[in-house]
Amino acid sequence: MTTVHEFQVEMTCTGCSGAVERVLGKQKEKVEKVEIDLDNKKVFVTSGLSADELLGIIKKTGKETSYVGVRH
């Protein structure tokens, strides 16, 4: 089952959001969809991975990242 997880990520430009998309894109089989709201610095990830696993992946970008919760 997949869940939509919401993260707050310190992104200031499309280069930042591109880095987030790239690291999540490497998890092709495990990440179904990535939505980025650059204006509000939010990333929505549809995935079967746990929030902790996804947080670890996003943190590889070096961006300040925090888990907000599950989007319903």
PDB file of N, CA, C and O in Angstrom:
ATOM      1  N   MET A   1       0.838  -1.194   0.000  1.00  0.00           N
ATOM      2  CA  MET A   1       0.000   0.000   0.000  1.00  0.00           C
ATOM      3  C   MET A   1       0.883   1.258   0.000  1.00  0.00           C
ATOM      4  O   MET A   1       1.895   1.322   0.698  1.00  0.00           O
ATOM      5  N   THR A   2       0.484   2.236  -0.784  1.00  0.00           N
ATOM      6  CA  THR A   2       1.262   3.474  -0.834  1.00  0.00           C
ATOM      7  C   THR A   2       0.573   4.566  -0.020  1.00  0.00           C
ATOM      8  O   THR A   2      -0.648   4.584   0.135  1.00  0.00           O
ATOM      9  N   THR A   3       1.380   5.451   0.479  1.00  0.00           N
ATOM     10  CA  THR A   3       0.928   6.567   1.306  1.00  0.00           C
ATOM     11  C   THR A   3       1.534   7.840   0.748  1.00  0.00           C
ATOM     12  O   THR A   3       2.622   7.815   0.172  1.00  0.00           O
ATOM     13  N   VAL A   4       0.829   8.962   0.919  1.00  0.00           N
ATOM     14  CA  VAL A   4       1.391  10.246   0.507  1.00  0.00           C
ATOM     15  C   VAL A   4       1.968  10.911   1.754  1.00  0.00           C
ATOM     16  O   VAL A   4       1.235  11.278   2.673  1.00  0.00           O
ATOM     17  N   HIS A   5       3.289  11.058   1.771  1.00  0.00           N
ATOM     18  CA  HIS A   5       3.989  11.670   2.892  1.00  0.00           C
ATOM     19  C   HIS A   5       4.332  13.110   2.529  1.00  0.00           C
ATOM     20  O   HIS A   5       4.716  13.403   1.396  1.00  0.00           O
ATOM     21  N   GLU A   6       4.190  14.001   3.502  1.00  0.00           N
ATOM     22  CA  GLU A   6       4.498  15.415   3.285  1.00  0.00           C
ATOM     23  C   GLU A   6       5.752  15.785   4.064  1.00  0.00           C
ATOM     24  O   GLU A   6       5.875  15.488   5.253  1.00  0.00           O
ATOM     25  N   PHE A   7       6.681  16.441   3.371  1.00  0.00           N
ATOM     26  CA  PHE A   7       7.928  16.889   3.986  1.00  0.00           C
ATOM     27  C   PHE A   7       8.095  18.381   3.768  1.00  0.00           C
ATOM     28  O   PHE A   7       7.688  18.919   2.738  1.00  0.00           O
ATOM     29  N   GLN A   8       8.695  19.041   4.740  1.00  0.00           N
ATOM     30  CA  GLN A   8       9.078  20.450   4.623  1.00  0.00           C
ATOM     31  C   GLN A   8      10.558  20.417   4.261  1.00  0.00           C
ATOM     32  O   GLN A   8      11.371  19.897   5.025  1.00  0.00           O
ATOM     33  N   VAL A   9      10.914  20.968   3.101  1.00  0.00           N
ATOM     34  CA  VAL A   9      12.307  20.933   2.649  1.00  0.00           C
ATOM     35  C   VAL A   9      12.761  22.350   2.321  1.00  0.00           C
ATOM     36  O   VAL A   9      12.070  23.081   1.612  1.00  0.00           O
ATOM     37  N   GLU A  10      13.911  22.731   2.832  1.00  0.00           N
ATOM     38  CA  GLU A  10      14.447  24.081   2.621  1.00  0.00           C
ATOM     39  C   GLU A  10      14.974  24.196   1.188  1.00  0.00           C
ATOM     40  O   GLU A  10      16.158  23.980   0.928  1.00  0.00           O
ATOM     41  N   MET A  11      14.070  24.540   0.262  1.00  0.00           N
ATOM     42  CA  MET A  11      14.422  24.686  -1.157  1.00  0.00           C
ATOM     43  C   MET A  11      14.216  26.145  -1.538  1.00  0.00           C
ATOM     44  O   MET A  11      13.192  26.741  -1.208  1.00  0.00           O
ATOM     45  N   THR A  12      15.201  26.720  -2.241  1.00  0.00           N
ATOM     46  CA  THR A  12      15.076  28.128  -2.616  1.00  0.00           C
ATOM     47  C   THR A  12      14.984  28.323  -4.128  1.00  0.00           C
ATOM     48  O   THR A  12      14.657  29.413  -4.597  1.00  0.00           O
ATOM     49  N   CYS A  13      15.272  27.267  -4.889  1.00  0.00           N
ATOM     50  CA  CYS A  13      15.263  27.422  -6.347  1.00  0.00           C
ATOM     51  C   CYS A  13      14.955  26.086  -7.028  1.00  0.00           C
ATOM     52  O   CYS A  13      14.846  25.051  -6.370  1.00  0.00           O
ATOM     53  N   THR A  14      14.819  26.128  -8.334  1.00  0.00           N
ATOM     54  CA  THR A  14      14.522  24.897  -9.071  1.00  0.00           C
ATOM     55  C   THR A  14      15.692  23.920  -9.016  1.00  0.00           C
ATOM     56  O   THR A  14      15.500  22.714  -9.169  1.00  0.00           O
ATOM     57  N   GLY A  15      16.895  24.427  -8.800  1.00  0.00           N
ATOM     58  CA  GLY A  15      18.052  23.539  -8.633  1.00  0.00           C
ATOM     59  C   GLY A  15      17.891  22.685  -7.386  1.00  0.00           C
ATOM     60  O   GLY A  15      18.221  21.500  -7.380  1.00  0.00           O
ATOM     61  N   CYS A  16      17.377  23.308  -6.329  1.00  0.00           N
ATOM     62  CA  CYS A  16      17.135  22.595  -5.066  1.00  0.00           C
ATOM     63  C   CYS A  16      16.062  21.527  -5.256  1.00  0.00           C
ATOM     64  O   CYS A  16      16.234  20.377  -4.852  1.00  0.00           O
ATOM     65  N   SER A  17      14.955  21.924  -5.877  1.00  0.00           N
ATOM     66  CA  SER A  17      13.870  20.959  -6.072  1.00  0.00           C
ATOM     67  C   SER A  17      14.310  19.856  -7.027  1.00  0.00           C
ATOM     68  O   SER A  17      13.886  18.709  -6.884  1.00  0.00           O
ATOM     69  N   GLY A  18      15.150  20.190  -7.993  1.00  0.00           N
ATOM     70  CA  GLY A  18      15.673  19.187  -8.922  1.00  0.00           C
ATOM     71  C   GLY A  18      16.516  18.157  -8.205  1.00  0.00           C
ATOM     72  O   GLY A  18      16.461  16.971  -8.532  1.00  0.00           O
ATOM     73  N   ALA A  19      17.302  18.597  -7.225  1.00  0.00           N
ATOM     74  CA  ALA A  19      18.130  17.671  -6.437  1.00  0.00           C
ATOM     75  C   ALA A  19      17.243  16.694  -5.674  1.00  0.00           C
ATOM     76  O   ALA A  19      17.551  15.505  -5.593  1.00  0.00           O
ATOM     77  N   VAL A  20      16.144  17.194  -5.115  1.00  0.00           N
ATOM     78  CA  VAL A  20      15.202  16.344  -4.379  1.00  0.00           C
ATOM     79  C   VAL A  20      14.590  15.326  -5.337  1.00  0.00           C
ATOM     80  O   VAL A  20      14.494  14.142  -5.014  1.00  0.00           O
ATOM     81  N   GLU A  21      14.174  15.795  -6.522  1.00  0.00           N
ATOM     82  CA  GLU A  21      13.579  14.889  -7.513  1.00  0.00           C
ATOM     83  C   GLU A  21      14.575  13.810  -7.943  1.00  0.00           C
ATOM     84  O   GLU A  21      14.199  12.654  -8.135  1.00  0.00           O
ATOM     85  N   ARG A  22      15.839  14.192  -8.091  1.00  0.00           N
ATOM     86  CA  ARG A  22      16.859  13.233  -8.518  1.00  0.00           C
ATOM     87  C   ARG A  22      17.079  12.124  -7.499  1.00  0.00           C
ATOM     88  O   ARG A  22      17.116  10.950  -7.869  1.00  0.00           O
ATOM     89  N   VAL A  23      17.228  12.477  -6.208  1.00  0.00           N
ATOM     90  CA  VAL A  23      17.485  11.429  -5.206  1.00  0.00           C
ATOM     91  C   VAL A  23      16.282  10.510  -5.049  1.00  0.00           C
ATOM     92  O   VAL A  23      16.435   9.304  -4.854  1.00  0.00           O
ATOM     93  N   LEU A  24      15.085  11.085  -5.133  1.00  0.00           N
ATOM     94  CA  LEU A  24      13.888  10.246  -5.032  1.00  0.00           C
ATOM     95  C   LEU A  24      13.687   9.427  -6.302  1.00  0.00           C
ATOM     96  O   LEU A  24      13.170   8.311  -6.253  1.00  0.00           O
ATOM     97  N   GLY A  25      14.097   9.982  -7.431  1.00  0.00           N
ATOM     98  CA  GLY A  25      13.975   9.291  -8.714  1.00  0.00           C
ATOM     99  C   GLY A  25      14.805   8.022  -8.781  1.00  0.00           C
ATOM    100  O   GLY A  25      14.491   7.114  -9.551  1.00  0.00           O
ATOM    101  N   LYS A  26      15.862   7.951  -7.981  1.00  0.00           N
ATOM    102  CA  LYS A  26      16.701   6.749  -7.948  1.00  0.00           C
ATOM    103  C   LYS A  26      15.986   5.575  -7.287  1.00  0.00           C
ATOM    104  O   LYS A  26      16.443   4.437  -7.384  1.00  0.00           O
ATOM    105  N   GLN A  27      14.874   5.843  -6.618  1.00  0.00           N
ATOM    106  CA  GLN A  27      14.095   4.801  -5.931  1.00  0.00           C
ATOM    107  C   GLN A  27      12.879   4.401  -6.775  1.00  0.00           C
ATOM    108  O   GLN A  27      11.792   4.165  -6.246  1.00  0.00           O
ATOM    109  N   LYS A  28      13.080   4.328  -8.090  1.00  0.00           N
ATOM    110  CA  LYS A  28      11.967   4.131  -9.032  1.00  0.00           C
ATOM    111  C   LYS A  28      10.920   3.095  -8.616  1.00  0.00           C
ATOM    112  O   LYS A  28       9.722   3.363  -8.712  1.00  0.00           O
ATOM    113  N   GLU A  29      11.347   1.935  -8.162  1.00  0.00           N
ATOM    114  CA  GLU A  29      10.391   0.871  -7.833  1.00  0.00           C
ATOM    115  C   GLU A  29       9.626   1.182  -6.551  1.00  0.00           C
ATOM    116  O   GLU A  29       8.529   0.667  -6.335  1.00  0.00           O
ATOM    117  N   LYS A  30      10.205   2.019  -5.712  1.00  0.00           N
ATOM    118  CA  LYS A  30       9.615   2.258  -4.392  1.00  0.00           C
ATOM    119  C   LYS A  30       8.897   3.587  -4.270  1.00  0.00           C
ATOM    120  O   LYS A  30       8.091   3.774  -3.359  1.00  0.00           O
ATOM    121  N   VAL A  31       9.180   4.519  -5.178  1.00  0.00           N
ATOM    122  CA  VAL A  31       8.537   5.841  -5.127  1.00  0.00           C
ATOM    123  C   VAL A  31       7.638   5.973  -6.347  1.00  0.00           C
ATOM    124  O   VAL A  31       8.100   5.958  -7.488  1.00  0.00           O
ATOM    125  N   GLU A  32       6.349   6.101  -6.080  1.00  0.00           N
ATOM    126  CA  GLU A  32       5.353   6.156  -7.152  1.00  0.00           C
ATOM    127  C   GLU A  32       5.268   7.549  -7.775  1.00  0.00           C
ATOM    128  O   GLU A  32       5.180   7.694  -8.995  1.00  0.00           O
ATOM    129  N   LYS A  33       5.297   8.582  -6.907  1.00  0.00           N
ATOM    130  CA  LYS A  33       5.086   9.944  -7.410  1.00  0.00           C
ATOM    131  C   LYS A  33       5.743  10.955  -6.476  1.00  0.00           C
ATOM    132  O   LYS A  33       5.755  10.773  -5.259  1.00  0.00           O
ATOM    133  N   VAL A  34       6.287  12.019  -7.054  1.00  0.00           N
ATOM    134  CA  VAL A  34       6.879  13.117  -6.275  1.00  0.00           C
ATOM    135  C   VAL A  34       6.256  14.420  -6.749  1.00  0.00           C
ATOM    136  O   VAL A  34       6.304  14.741  -7.937  1.00  0.00           O
ATOM    137  N   GLU A  35       5.675  15.165  -5.827  1.00  0.00           N
ATOM    138  CA  GLU A  35       5.113  16.484  -6.136  1.00  0.00           C
ATOM    139  C   GLU A  35       5.895  17.507  -5.321  1.00  0.00           C
ATOM    140  O   GLU A  35       6.103  17.327  -4.121  1.00  0.00           O
ATOM    141  N   ILE A  36       6.324  18.573  -5.974  1.00  0.00           N
ATOM    142  CA  ILE A  36       7.082  19.603  -5.269  1.00  0.00           C
ATOM    143  C   ILE A  36       6.364  20.939  -5.356  1.00  0.00           C
ATOM    144  O   ILE A  36       6.015  21.412  -6.438  1.00  0.00           O
ATOM    145  N   ASP A  37       6.151  21.535  -4.187  1.00  0.00           N
ATOM    146  CA  ASP A  37       5.554  22.863  -4.079  1.00  0.00           C
ATOM    147  C   ASP A  37       6.685  23.782  -3.611  1.00  0.00           C
ATOM    148  O   ASP A  37       6.902  23.963  -2.413  1.00  0.00           O
ATOM    149  N   LEU A  38       7.398  24.356  -4.582  1.00  0.00           N
ATOM    150  CA  LEU A  38       8.589  25.155  -4.280  1.00  0.00           C
ATOM    151  C   LEU A  38       8.243  26.408  -3.470  1.00  0.00           C
ATOM    152  O   LEU A  38       8.988  26.782  -2.564  1.00  0.00           O
ATOM    153  N   ASP A  39       7.126  27.055  -3.785  1.00  0.00           N
ATOM    154  CA  ASP A  39       6.736  28.282  -3.082  1.00  0.00           C
ATOM    155  C   ASP A  39       6.574  28.046  -1.579  1.00  0.00           C
ATOM    156  O   ASP A  39       6.984  28.870  -0.761  1.00  0.00           O
ATOM    157  N   ASN A  40       5.971  26.911  -1.231  1.00  0.00           N
ATOM    158  CA  ASN A  40       5.722  26.610   0.185  1.00  0.00           C
ATOM    159  C   ASN A  40       6.762  25.665   0.778  1.00  0.00           C
ATOM    160  O   ASN A  40       6.646  25.249   1.931  1.00  0.00           O
ATOM    161  N   LYS A  41       7.798  25.323  -0.033  1.00  0.00           N
ATOM    162  CA  LYS A  41       8.888  24.448   0.413  1.00  0.00           C
ATOM    163  C   LYS A  41       8.372  23.094   0.901  1.00  0.00           C
ATOM    164  O   LYS A  41       8.807  22.579   1.931  1.00  0.00           O
ATOM    165  N   LYS A  42       7.436  22.532   0.137  1.00  0.00           N
ATOM    166  CA  LYS A  42       6.864  21.237   0.518  1.00  0.00           C
ATOM    167  C   LYS A  42       7.128  20.201  -0.566  1.00  0.00           C
ATOM    168  O   LYS A  42       7.144  20.507  -1.758  1.00  0.00           O
ATOM    169  N   VAL A  43       7.336  18.970  -0.116  1.00  0.00           N
ATOM    170  CA  VAL A  43       7.510  17.846  -1.035  1.00  0.00           C
ATOM    171  C   VAL A  43       6.523  16.768  -0.616  1.00  0.00           C
ATOM    172  O   VAL A  43       6.479  16.373   0.549  1.00  0.00           O
ATOM    173  N   PHE A  44       5.727  16.293  -1.578  1.00  0.00           N
ATOM    174  CA  PHE A  44       4.771  15.222  -1.330  1.00  0.00           C
ATOM    175  C   PHE A  44       5.266  13.986  -2.065  1.00  0.00           C
ATOM    176  O   PHE A  44       5.467  14.014  -3.280  1.00  0.00           O
ATOM    177  N   VAL A  45       5.460  12.899  -1.319  1.00  0.00           N
ATOM    178  CA  VAL A  45       5.995  11.676  -1.910  1.00  0.00           C
ATOM    179  C   VAL A  45       4.991  10.556  -1.728  1.00  0.00           C
ATOM    180  O   VAL A  45       4.613  10.230  -0.602  1.00  0.00           O
ATOM    181  N   THR A  46       4.551   9.957  -2.846  1.00  0.00           N
ATOM    182  CA  THR A  46       3.662   8.808  -2.806  1.00  0.00           C
ATOM    183  C   THR A  46       4.544   7.572  -2.896  1.00  0.00           C
ATOM    184  O   THR A  46       5.202   7.331  -3.908  1.00  0.00           O
ATOM    185  N   SER A  47       4.548   6.788  -1.810  1.00  0.00           N
ATOM    186  CA  SER A  47       5.486   5.671  -1.744  1.00  0.00           C
ATOM    187  C   SER A  47       5.053   4.636  -0.715  1.00  0.00           C
ATOM    188  O   SER A  47       4.289   4.927   0.205  1.00  0.00           O
ATOM    189  N   GLY A  48       5.562   3.421  -0.894  1.00  0.00           N
ATOM    190  CA  GLY A  48       5.360   2.367   0.092  1.00  0.00           C
ATOM    191  C   GLY A  48       6.446   2.388   1.157  1.00  0.00           C
ATOM    192  O   GLY A  48       6.372   1.657   2.144  1.00  0.00           O
ATOM    193  N   LEU A  49       7.470   3.242   0.949  1.00  0.00           N
ATOM    194  CA  LEU A  49       8.553   3.355   1.931  1.00  0.00           C
ATOM    195  C   LEU A  49       8.052   4.072   3.179  1.00  0.00           C
ATOM    196  O   LEU A  49       7.071   4.813   3.122  1.00  0.00           O
ATOM    197  N   SER A  50       8.724   3.852   4.303  1.00  0.00           N
ATOM    198  CA  SER A  50       8.335   4.535   5.540  1.00  0.00           C
ATOM    199  C   SER A  50       8.776   5.996   5.486  1.00  0.00           C
ATOM    200  O   SER A  50       9.629   6.374   4.684  1.00  0.00           O
ATOM    201  N   ALA A  51       8.183   6.800   6.349  1.00  0.00           N
ATOM    202  CA  ALA A  51       8.542   8.221   6.432  1.00  0.00           C
ATOM    203  C   ALA A  51      10.022   8.373   6.762  1.00  0.00           C
ATOM    204  O   ALA A  51      10.696   9.241   6.208  1.00  0.00           O
ATOM    205  N   ASP A  52      10.527   7.535   7.660  1.00  0.00           N
ATOM    206  CA  ASP A  52      11.945   7.616   8.051  1.00  0.00           C
ATOM    207  C   ASP A  52      12.867   7.308   6.876  1.00  0.00           C
ATOM    208  O   ASP A  52      13.888   7.970   6.688  1.00  0.00           O
ATOM    209  N   GLU A  53      12.501   6.293   6.084  1.00  0.00           N
ATOM    210  CA  GLU A  53      13.321   5.944   4.915  1.00  0.00           C
ATOM    211  C   GLU A  53      13.342   7.101   3.914  1.00  0.00           C
ATOM    212  O   GLU A  53      14.395   7.452   3.382  1.00  0.00           O
ATOM    213  N   LEU A  54      12.179   7.683   3.667  1.00  0.00           N
ATOM    214  CA  LEU A  54      12.083   8.799   2.721  1.00  0.00           C
ATOM    215  C   LEU A  54      12.837  10.022   3.243  1.00  0.00           C
ATOM    216  O   LEU A  54      13.511  10.715   2.481  1.00  0.00           O
ATOM    217  N   LEU A  55      12.720  10.280   4.531  1.00  0.00           N
ATOM    218  CA  LEU A  55      13.424  11.411   5.140  1.00  0.00           C
ATOM    219  C   LEU A  55      14.930  11.244   4.937  1.00  0.00           C
ATOM    220  O   LEU A  55      15.624  12.203   4.596  1.00  0.00           O
ATOM    221  N   GLY A  56      15.428  10.043   5.143  1.00  0.00           N
ATOM    222  CA  GLY A  56      16.849   9.758   4.941  1.00  0.00           C
ATOM    223  C   GLY A  56      17.288  10.005   3.511  1.00  0.00           C
ATOM    224  O   GLY A  56      18.373  10.531   3.267  1.00  0.00           O
ATOM    225  N   ILE A  57      16.439   9.621   2.564  1.00  0.00           N
ATOM    226  CA  ILE A  57      16.747   9.810   1.142  1.00  0.00           C
ATOM    227  C   ILE A  57      16.792  11.302   0.810  1.00  0.00           C
ATOM    228  O   ILE A  57      17.731  11.766   0.163  1.00  0.00           O
ATOM    229  N   ILE A  58      15.779  12.056   1.252  1.00  0.00           N
ATOM    230  CA  ILE A  58      15.727  13.495   0.946  1.00  0.00           C
ATOM    231  C   ILE A  58      16.896  14.226   1.608  1.00  0.00           C
ATOM    232  O   ILE A  58      17.448  15.164   1.032  1.00  0.00           O
ATOM    233  N   LYS A  59      17.273  13.802   2.811  1.00  0.00           N
ATOM    234  CA  LYS A  59      18.377  14.462   3.524  1.00  0.00           C
ATOM    235  C   LYS A  59      19.711  14.307   2.801  1.00  0.00           C
ATOM    236  O   LYS A  59      20.647  15.062   3.064  1.00  0.00           O
ATOM    237  N   LYS A  60      19.809  13.332   1.891  1.00  0.00           N
ATOM    238  CA  LYS A  60      21.042  13.160   1.109  1.00  0.00           C
ATOM    239  C   LYS A  60      21.327  14.383   0.241  1.00  0.00           C
ATOM    240  O   LYS A  60      22.455  14.568  -0.214  1.00  0.00           O
ATOM    241  N   THR A  61      20.319  15.215   0.010  1.00  0.00           N
ATOM    242  CA  THR A  61      20.512  16.436  -0.779  1.00  0.00           C
ATOM    243  C   THR A  61      21.255  17.485   0.038  1.00  0.00           C
ATOM    244  O   THR A  61      21.757  18.459  -0.523  1.00  0.00           O
ATOM    245  N   GLY A  62      21.333  17.303   1.358  1.00  0.00           N
ATOM    246  CA  GLY A  62      21.969  18.300   2.216  1.00  0.00           C
ATOM    247  C   GLY A  62      21.016  19.416   2.614  1.00  0.00           C
ATOM    248  O   GLY A  62      21.412  20.367   3.288  1.00  0.00           O
ATOM    249  N   LYS A  63      19.762  19.301   2.198  1.00  0.00           N
ATOM    250  CA  LYS A  63      18.768  20.329   2.538  1.00  0.00           C
ATOM    251  C   LYS A  63      18.180  20.050   3.912  1.00  0.00           C
ATOM    252  O   LYS A  63      18.021  18.894   4.304  1.00  0.00           O
ATOM    253  N   GLU A  64      17.860  21.100   4.634  1.00  0.00           N
ATOM    254  CA  GLU A  64      17.157  20.989   5.911  1.00  0.00           C
ATOM    255  C   GLU A  64      15.786  20.393   5.598  1.00  0.00           C
ATOM    256  O   GLU A  64      15.018  20.967   4.826  1.00  0.00           O
ATOM    257  N   THR A  65      15.482  19.252   6.192  1.00  0.00           N
ATOM    258  CA  THR A  65      14.240  18.531   5.878  1.00  0.00           C
ATOM    259  C   THR A  65      13.550  18.067   7.152  1.00  0.00           C
ATOM    260  O   THR A  65      14.197  17.593   8.086  1.00  0.00           O
ATOM    261  N   SER A  66      12.236  18.208   7.180  1.00  0.00           N
ATOM    262  CA  SER A  66      11.487  17.650   8.309  1.00  0.00           C
ATOM    263  C   SER A  66      10.216  16.987   7.798  1.00  0.00           C
ATOM    264  O   SER A  66       9.663  17.367   6.767  1.00  0.00           O
ATOM    265  N   TYR A  67       9.774  15.993   8.544  1.00  0.00           N
ATOM    266  CA  TYR A  67       8.560  15.247   8.171  1.00  0.00           C
ATOM    267  C   TYR A  67       7.360  15.967   8.736  1.00  0.00           C
ATOM    268  O   TYR A  67       7.327  16.287   9.924  1.00  0.00           O
ATOM    269  N   VAL A  68       6.367  16.227   7.893  1.00  0.00           N
ATOM    270  CA  VAL A  68       5.161  16.934   8.332  1.00  0.00           C
ATOM    271  C   VAL A  68       4.107  15.923   8.741  1.00  0.00           C
ATOM    272  O   VAL A  68       3.516  16.039   9.815  1.00  0.00           O
ATOM    273  N   GLY A  69       3.865  14.930   7.889  1.00  0.00           N
ATOM    274  CA  GLY A  69       2.853  13.924   8.201  1.00  0.00           C
ATOM    275  C   GLY A  69       2.285  13.320   6.933  1.00  0.00           C
ATOM    276  O   GLY A  69       2.785  13.551   5.832  1.00  0.00           O
ATOM    277  N   VAL A  70       1.228  12.538   7.114  1.00  0.00           N
ATOM    278  CA  VAL A  70       0.575  11.878   5.999  1.00  0.00           C
ATOM    279  C   VAL A  70      -0.520  12.792   5.479  1.00  0.00           C
ATOM    280  O   VAL A  70      -1.314  13.336   6.247  1.00  0.00           O
ATOM    281  N   ARG A  71      -0.551  12.954   4.151  1.00  0.00           N
ATOM    282  CA  ARG A  71      -1.596  13.789   3.536  1.00  0.00           C
ATOM    283  C   ARG A  71      -2.804  12.904   3.266  1.00  0.00           C
ATOM    284  O   ARG A  71      -2.677  11.838   2.665  1.00  0.00           O
ATOM    285  N   HIS A  72      -3.966  13.344   3.707  1.00  0.00           N
ATOM    286  CA  HIS A  72      -5.197  12.562   3.512  1.00  0.00           C
ATOM    287  C   HIS A  72      -6.050  13.145   2.410  1.00  0.00           C
ATOM    288  O   HIS A  72      -7.121  12.615   2.112  1.00  0.00           O
TER     289      HIS A  72
END
